[in-house]
Amino acid sequence: MTTAQLPPVAPEVTATLVEDLSPRLRKRLDAAVTKLGARPAHRDGDTVTIAVDEETDLRLHAPGGVVVSADAITCGCLLAPACVHRAAAACAAPTADPAPEPAGQPAPAATESPSHADDNAPVAAPDVASPAERAAADAVWSAAAAVLEAGVDGAGAVAQAALLRAAHTARLQHLPRVAGAALSVVTLLRAARAGDPSYRTADLVTALAELLGTAHRVGAASGAELAAVKGRARRPYSPDGSLRLYGLFTEPVVTDSGHGGARTWVAGPDGRLCTVGDVAPGGVGRALGVADRAVRLGESALTHRELGRAGLSVSGATVSPDGRLGAGKGVKAVTARGAAWTEPPLAALWETPPLQQAGRALRSTSRYADPDGGSSDLLFLDVELRGAVREASGTCLLAWCDGGFLLRLTVADDDPALAHRDNLMLLATAPGTRLRIIGRLEPALHPRLALLACSHPTGEGRIDLGFDRLRRADLPVQEARVQPAQPEPGGAGAHSPLHILERRVEQAVPAGRAALGMLGDVSAETRRLRRAGLPTAAGLLAALCASAARRERDSFGRLLPADTDGFASHWLSAARYTAAVSESLCAAAWEPTQGGPAAPGELPPLPGRAARP
């Protein structure tokens, strides 16, 4: 059985089933989850049946695709309903969205918009959080701090259930941002404990810091800041009148959760970016098919790929804060003339200085960005290809940007069914080729983009690099050259010892407080940080490790309970500091450098080395 075979279970259902277990069965819960994961399962309509053993079946009934009550999970064993199997099944299943969309309607993440204008009416922001809201946020903080205390290794099903219960309470108190962050942490914890190859510790660090930080801010924020901290259960679509839109490109969307589809980017006459998406369960196969389906927007018969090159005239438009176009009943859209990337109004997107574009994109990709911030992570650049270079993580494409710096272009999605990898490697064989490109910022200590679209090498048209496949005949004849592995480019933060603090922050997540409490003396690390001009980082590291090692005893010499809140506060401060400094260094890397590109056909020199004559 795989997690994907089980229907999602509402957070409160999982929490209730775990809370109803006896202390003895709670100790057996993690082992039961693992054992159940190895048992066969099959689906029959809305019901999934798991064979607990040769004589006992466990059933999950999910009308509408989601298990919404504890009674919907039944077991045929002698101890049921007080058995461990029901709770184990809920813990093994994916966690459902706390606010699922009505059955049969597209989720707002695709193109659907609310049908009631009142949903978009402005709501007066209260001055401060109510006592009930603060209590709900405090409960989430405590549950998240307990997870950090135990680490991934110790945050089993019981700790996850406590966080799910706190998330459910937060949702009932109209704190959707806190509730959503808690569910993200649970999902990543499960991925980590299951050995999911897509799991990254850095993702859980970010999710935990977002959860702790948001829960903490509920009690301290007021007015508009409080409204932003609370978040929205569903991001509203606001009326935007009539829009004239010009297609830019279409990209495939494939998620780790098994969803797939396409997203088409369009721009208005003022350069504002919007998207039309169609994403649903189905993975990469669905992504490849959706690209040639008609977009869900008014009466337009354009497919996603066609819209990326054409235009639309939309009346009654609705737009979400992050630029998604709504497809409500009142929206009318007809096909219109598009524009080339070199023609107004699209050409203006490439006229903004790269440094300014990078700053805007960095605000969008910030680890703790406001979900309703609305800025885009795309950059529009003119480049000259220089060839390929091998990195520790694979091969990327080097290019010299007209903004005056060397740029690394990476594969947006390495799935072999998509065209990204093949196209990038083919472009690497044509050094000296000039292209107009669109890429997604990848935060790093050097300029770096995931390449999404480019002008055709012949100058005619454009290429959606995830869907369209270049041919060798499309490129000028050049000798393929690949530089050997080399160190990452230099920059303002290339040699910063910030990684010392980042490593300690990450180290706490897999193994918990104990991992830092056993470090002992860290004065050598703090001295190195101070010598590098990072006294704040040094102080944060010393405080974090001291908090991890601190355990008080009572008058009889017995250890008192650990100060989980204090440790979580120190860890959160260190995590947010490292994120802020990393983003600052990333922004500085986009400053123009002296000199220019190497001659066509020549690979650029390593930073700090003289160019070849």
C-alpha positions, 0 to 999 in steps of 0.5 A: 500500500502507498499513501497515494492509495488512501483517501485524504483524512480531515485533520480533526478525524486523525486527532480524535482517533489518536486522542481516543487511544489508551496510553498503551496503544499510543506507544504502539501507534508508530509501529502500527502505521509502519506495519499497515503501510506494508499491507495490500489495499484496494479501492471500490468506489468511495471506499478503500479496504486494507487487509490488516491480516488474512481475516481482518479488513479495515475500511476508509469511507470517503464520500466526495474523496475525503474522510470527514468523520471518525465513524467513516474508518471501521475495522473488523478486529475484535478490539474495534472500535478501540483498536490501534488500526483505525488511528494508524490508517488515519495517520498513514493517509494524506492530510486533507485540506481543512477547507476543501472545495465543493465537489465537482468544482475546480479549485481556486488554484486552477481557474475558478473564482467565487460566484458571490461578490460579497465574498470579495468585500473588504473586511474591517481588520480588528485591532488585536486578536481575541482571547480565543484566537490567542489561545488557539495560536498558543496551542499551535505554538506549543505543539510545534515547539514539542515537534522541534524538541523531539525532532523528526526522529521523535515526532511520531504519530502522537506528536503529529496528532497533537499538531493536527488538533491544534491546526483544527482549533486554529481553523475554527478560530479563523486562523487559516494561515496558522492552520495551513502552516501546521498541516504543511509541517505534518506533511513534511514530517511524514515524508521525512519519517517515510524516507520520501526521496523528495523530502528536504530538511531545508523545507521542514526548517522553513515550514517550522519557522513559518509556523512558529513565527506566524503563531507567535505574531497572532498575539503581537500583531494588530490592524492590517498586520493581524489580518495578514497573519490570520490569512484567508481561507480561500484567496478572494478574486476581486473584480477587475473590469475589462482586461487586454492580455498578451500571452507570454509562455506556458509551463508544465506544473507537476507536484510531489503530491501527484498533481499535474497540469499547465500554467499559462502566463499573460501580461497586460498593457501595463506589464502586470502578470497574470496566470491561467492554470489547470492543475488536478491529480494526474502527474506528468501525464496530465501535464502533457495532455492539458497543454493542448486543451482549451483554457477555462476562461470565457468562450475562448477556444485557445489551448494553453500553448496557443494562449502563450503566443496569442492574446485575450480580451476579457470582460468581467474579469476577476483576479486573485491577489497572486494574479490568477484569473478567475473563471466565474460565470460572469467572465467573458473572454475572446481571442485577440491578437498577441504580441511578440516579445520584441513588440510593445507591451511585452518588450517592456518586461525586458527593459527593467534592470536585472537587479531590480527584477531580482529584488522583486522576485526575491520578495516573492520567493522569500521563505516567509513571504506574505501569501497575498503579496502578489509579486512574481518570481519571474525574470526577463533577461537578454543573454548570450549563451556561453556553454555548459558547466558541471556542478555537484548537482548536475549540469547547468547552462552558463550565459552572459547577461546584458545586465553585466554578470554571469548567469547560471541557467538550470533545468526547471523540472528533471522529469524525463517526460518533459522537454526541459533537460533535453532542451537545455543540453541542446542549447549548451551546444550553441555558445555565442547564441543570443536569446531572450529568456524567461526564468524563475529565480533560484535563490543562491549566492550567485545569479541563478535561474530555472529556465522556462522559455526562450526566443527561438534561436533563429529569432522567429517565435518562442519556445516553451522549454517544458513542452516544445522540443528543439531540434539540432537543426534549429541551432547554429552549428557550434562545437559542443563544450562543457567545462569541468566541475568548478566551484560556485561563482564568487559574490558578496557572500561566496565565502560567508561563514553563515553556513555555520549557523544554518547548519546548527539550525538544520541540525536541530530538526532531524534529531531535536534539541538533544543534537545541539545540547551535546555539542559542548563548547561552540566558542570556535564557531562563534569567533569565526562568525565574529571575525567575518563581521557577523556578531549577531549570528555569533550571539544567536548561535551561542544562545541557541546552543546554551538553551539546548544544553540547559536543564534545571533540577529540583531540590532533590536533583531530579531533572525538571521538564525542558524549557521547550518554549525557550528553545523554540524561541531561540531556534526561531530567531536563528532560523529567521536571521539566516533566511534574512541574511541569505536573501540579502546576499542573494540580492547582492549577487545580482549587482553588475560586475566589471568586464564583459562576456568572453568572445563567442565560442569561448567559455567565461573565466572563473570569477577572480581569474583573468580572461583568456586573451 
